[in-house]
Amino acid sequence: MSLPADERLKSEIAGKRAGGSAASDRAKIEEVAWTRWVENPEPKHISFPAHGSSVITCLLISHGRIISASDDHSINVYSLPTGELLLQLKGHEGGVWALAVSKDTLVSGSTDRTVRVWDLKTGKCTHIFGGHTSTIRCLAIVEPELVDVEDANGVDTDENPYHRFHLEGHEHCIRALAVRGRTLVSGSYDSTVRLWDVITGELKRVLKGHTQKVYSVALDLGRNQAYSGSMDGTARVWDLRTGDCRHTLTGHTSLVGLIELSPSHLVSASADATLRIWDPDSGELQHTLAAHTGAITCFQHDEFKVLSGSDGNLKMWNIRDGTVVRDLLTGVTDVWQVVFEGRWCVAATYRKDSTVLYVWDFGVDSEDLLKDTPGYDEDSKDLDDEEDEGAYKIKRFIEAQVSADSLGDQR
């Protein structure tokens, strides 16, 4: 009698742990997790109303919580397993268009031109950052959360003790940010991508090549590359050391509004109703995902799957062969956002004049599979390699955040 997949995995990991590696353990776990997503015919799921009939602009999963932001000026925090409303964060005077989270700290950006910092344990707003001149569409929390700001760099710290730099250079709205360690990449409606050092505030390079607005960026320090998607219908791969364009990725016929990177795959999503999977090293097109009929409104991927929303449908694809695995949702009016983490998947939709959140549970968490195997070390559960860029001296400043103006664009 054969063992269930979960038990086979635990046996394999336990037998090889002495001579194996954390990376190989993780690969086995992810394989079983992928099997769960594919083979589970009826995953547990719940749905519940959220934010009335307002658009959900941002959606996150963090530490057992669903965090949603909306055009209705509010941020809601729900229990991931039950859908219970835990917190409603109010204070913004405009729609909330950007969110970033780190542990129990949430940062939000709004059409009211402010950035707010929230304590997710208490629901209280701890800081309000002003100074932007228009809608804040994108922001990022710099890791590590505490960085060296011994030098004030000419900023009046009495008036604004949290302000670090004003990064100037773009000639139009900044639409996208990606940050890792001390490296920040920004994409703008001025058709350029810019590379910054967030510790010194220095502009390192201006990456030119797109002929229309840049809507999306991604950053890959391991390969020394940045990636960008544009209204010109192309995605580009940039060399961070030289500023040269390594590859121009063609094939989309409309705006490349979304771009995302995993270790083995670069995925772009377009208003032409397709997603494309690329080799991030060679720029080679691996697969075209072409089963939607409208602009791709949201997607997320990992090493095994892509989830994409468009035309009232939420689809799951096999990233390795580009085939549709299943439709998770059909027949809704809009799919605004989708996010998955471990066993969980959450989608924000519009249906029958109401905003609805859907939550799917595909089974045991990957980390739980690892914990249940003999020889598991709780102290070494972080399987990701640390980056040198994160090793800064800690002196002061609680949260380093980077945000972007959409100059002249109130939406």
N, C-alpha and C positions, 0 to 999 in steps of 0.2 A: 504493500500500500504506500503510495507516494505521499510525502509531506506537503501541506499547503505551502504556497509561495513564501509567506512570511516566515514559517518555521524553517524552510530550506535556507533562506537568507541568513537567519540567525545562526544556523549550524555552520554555514560556509564561513561567516565572519569569525565565529569563535574558533574554528579550526585553523584559520590562517592569521589570526590576530598577532601572534608572536612574531611572524616574519612579514606581515603585511604592512599597509600604510593607511593613514586616515583617508587619503584620497581614494584608494581602492574601495574602502568601506563605504564611503559616500557614493561612489559610482554604483555599487551593488544596491544600496538603499534606494537611490533614485530610480534604478531600473524597476524595482518592485513597486515603488510609488506610481510609476508610469503605468505599470500593468493594472494597478488598481483603477486608475482613471479610465483606462480603455475597457477593461472587462466588467466593471461594475455596471450592470444594466440599469439599476435604479438607485443611484446614490441618494442618501438622505438629503432632503432639502426643505427649506422654509422660505416664505416670502412675506413681506410686510411693507406698509406704506411709509414713505419718508419724505419730508419737506413739501408736503401738499402737492401742488402741481408745478413746483419750480424745478428748473434744470439742476441736476447734480453735476457740478463742474469738476470735482475732485473726489477720489475714492482711495482709501488706504486700508490695509490690514496691519495691525501692530499689537503684539502681545495680547492676543485674544480679543481684540477690539476691532470693530469696523468704524472708520472715521470718514464721514462724508461732509462735503462743503457744497454750498448752493448759492444760486442767484438770490435767494431770499434773505441774504446777509448772515445766515447762521451756519454753525458747524455742529453736527450731531455725532455723538459717540454711542455705539451700540455694542452689546455683548455679541461676540461672533457666534457662539453656539446657539443662543436663544433668540437673538434679535431684540432683546430688551433695551430700551433707551436708557443709557446710563448718565449721559451728560448732554446738555445743550449749551454750547458756547456762544454767547451773544455779546456784541460790542461793536462789531464792524457796522458801518453806516452805508455800505454798498455790498454788492455781490462778492463772494469769496472765490477767487480764481486761482489760488495757488496754496498748496499745503506741503509741508515736510515734517517728518517726525523722527525723533531719536529718543528711544526709551519712553520716559514719561513727559518729554518736552515736545510740544507741537508748535509749529510756526505757520502763520497764515498770512496771505497777501490778498489785497482787496481792491475793488474799484474805488474805494474811498481814499486810496493812495497811502494807506498805512500798512505796516507789518505789525502783527501782534504775536506775542509769545505766551503760551498757555501751559499751565501745570495740569496734566491729565489726571493726577491723583485727586486734585481738589476742584478742577474746573475753573480755576481763577486765571485771569489774565495778569501776567507778572510784568510784562513790558509792552510798551507801544513805541514803535519806531516810525518817525515821520521824515519828510524830506523829499519823497518822490513827487513828481509833478503830474503823474497820470497813473492809470491802472497798473497794478503789479500782477503780471501774468505768470511769472516763474520765480522760484527761489530754491535755494539749496542750503542744507546745514553742512558746514564744513566738518569733516572728521579729521582729527579728534575734535571734540566739542570745545576743549580748552586749548587756546593757542597763545603764543607769546605776543603781547601787544605792549611791550615796555616803552617803545617809542610811539608817541601820539601822532607823529607825522603831520604836525601843524593843525590838527583838529582841535577845536575848542571843546575839551573834555568836560568842562563845567556845564556847558550848555547841552551837550549831547555825549555823555560818557560812553555810550555804546557804539557810536559811529567810528568806523575804522578807516575806510577809504571811499572816495567817490571816483569810480573807474570811468573815465571819460575817453571818448574816441569814436564810438559808433555815431553815425549821422542820422539814424532813424530808430524806430522801436526795437527793443531787444525782445525777441520772442522765445528764446530757448537758452537754458543753462545746463552745463554738466560740470561737476566738480569732484575731484579726488585728491586727497592730500592737499598740497598747496597749489595744485593746477586747476584753473578754471577755464572753461571754453564757453564762449557766448556766440549765439547766432542772431542775426539782425535782419530787419527789413531793408537795410542798406546793402544787402547781398553779400556781406562779408561774415567771416567767422574770425573771432579774435581769441588769442591765447594770453592769459594773465597769470601772474604770481600773486596769490591772495595774501601771502605773508608780507610782501614788499609793496604790493599794489602796482607792480611794473607790468606794462604791456609788453609781452615777449614777441608776439608775431601777429601780423594781419594776414589771414588766409583768403586769397582772392581767386575767383574762378566762376562762382555762380553768377548767373545773369539776371536773376530775380530774387525776391525775398527768401531768406532762410527761415524755415519754420521749426526745424528739429536738429538737435545735436546729440552726440554720444562721445564718450571719452574712454580710451583704452591705454593706460600707462604701460601695461605689460608689452604691448606692441609699439609703443610710442606713436599712437595714431589717434586722430579724431575723425568723426564721421558727421556728415551734415546732409539734411534733406531740404529741398528748395521748391519754390513754385515753378522753377524752370523745368521740373519733371525729372531731375537727376538727383542722385545721391553722390557724395564725394568722400574719398578717403584721403586724409591729410597726414603728412609726416610732421610730427611735433618738433623734431629737431631742426628741420630745414624750412618748414612752411610750405613745401611743395605738395602738389596734389598727386598722390600715388596712383589713384584710380578714379575714373569717372564712371559711375554705375548708371547705365542707360537701360531703358525698357519701359519705365512708367510713362504714361501719356498725359499726366496731370500732376498737380501739387503732391509732393512727397511730404506730408504733414507730420508723420510719425516715424521715428527710427529708434531701434533698440538693439542692444548688444548683449550676447551671452558668450561664454568662453569659446564656443565653436561656431557661432552663427551671428551674422548681422541680418536683421529683419527690417525691411522698410514697408510702410503702408501708405497708400495713396488715395486721392480722390477719384482715381480711375477704377475703383472697386477691387483692386488686387493688392496682395501682399507679395513681396519677393524676398527670398532667402538667399543670402550671399555668403561666400567664403570671405571672412574679414582679412585674411592675408593676401589672397590673390585677386580679390574682387570678382571672382567668377560667380555667375548666377547658378545657383543650385536647383531652386524650384520656384515656380510661380503659382501662387495660391489664388485661384480664379473661380470661386463659386458664389461670391457675393454679387449683388446687382447694383449696389450704391456705394458711395464714398465710405471708406473705412473710418469709423468714428473712434475706435479704441482697439487696442490689442495688448497682449503680454505673451512672452514666450520664455522657455527654458531649453535645456538640451534635448528635450523629447517632444514637446508640444507647443503649439501656438493656439491661443484663444483670441478670436477676433469678433468684433461687433459691427454690424452694418445692416441696413434695410430691414430692421426689426428682427434680426436673427443673431444668435450667438453661436459660433461654430468652433469646434475643436479640430485641429489639424495635427497630423503626424509630421514633425519637422524634418524627419529623416527621408521621407519619400514624397512629401507635399500633398498627401491625400487627406480628405475629410474623414475624421474618425466618427464624429457624431454632431448633431445639432443639440446644444444644451437648451436653447430657447428658440421658439419660432412664434411669429404672429404678434409680437409686441409692436408698438408704434416706433419706438426708438430704443437703441442700446447706447447709453451715453458713456458708461465706464465699465471696465472689467479689471479685476485684480485677483490673483491667486497666490497662495502661500501654503506649502505643505499639502495637507489634505483638503484645504478649504478653497473655495472659489466664490467670489461675490460679484454680482453685476448690478449696475444701476440702470433702470429702464423707465420708460414712459408707456403707460398702458391705460386705456379708458379714462383719459383726462386726469391721471394720477401718477405720481412718481412712486415706483415700487423697487425695493431691494430684494434680490434673490440670493440665497446662500445655499451652496451645495457642500456636503461633507462626503468625501470619497474614501474615508476610512482612517486607519491608524496613522499618526504622524511619523515621518521619516526618522525624526530624532528619537521617538519612542522605540522604534525598531532597534536602533543602535543601543539605547540604554538597556534593553532587555537581553543583550548578548553578553556572555561571560567575558570578563576582562575589560569591560567598558570603564573608562576613567572619566569621572565627572569633571575633573580639573582640566582635561584636555579636550573638552567637547567642541571647542571652536576649531573647525577644520580648515579655516581659511588662513592662508599665509598673511602675516602682517607686512605692511609696506613701510619702507624707510621713510616715505613722505609723511607718515603719520607720527613720527617720533620727534615731536617738538617739545621744548621746555614748557612746562605749565607755570604761568606766573599769575595772570589775572584774566578777566573776561570770561563770562559764563557761556555765552553762545555766540559763535561766529557764524553769521549768516550773510548770504549774498542774494540780493534781489535785483530785479530789472524793471525799468520803466517801459511802458508802452506809450511813447510820446505821441500825443495827438490822437490817441485811440482810447476812448473811454470805455470800450467793451473789451 
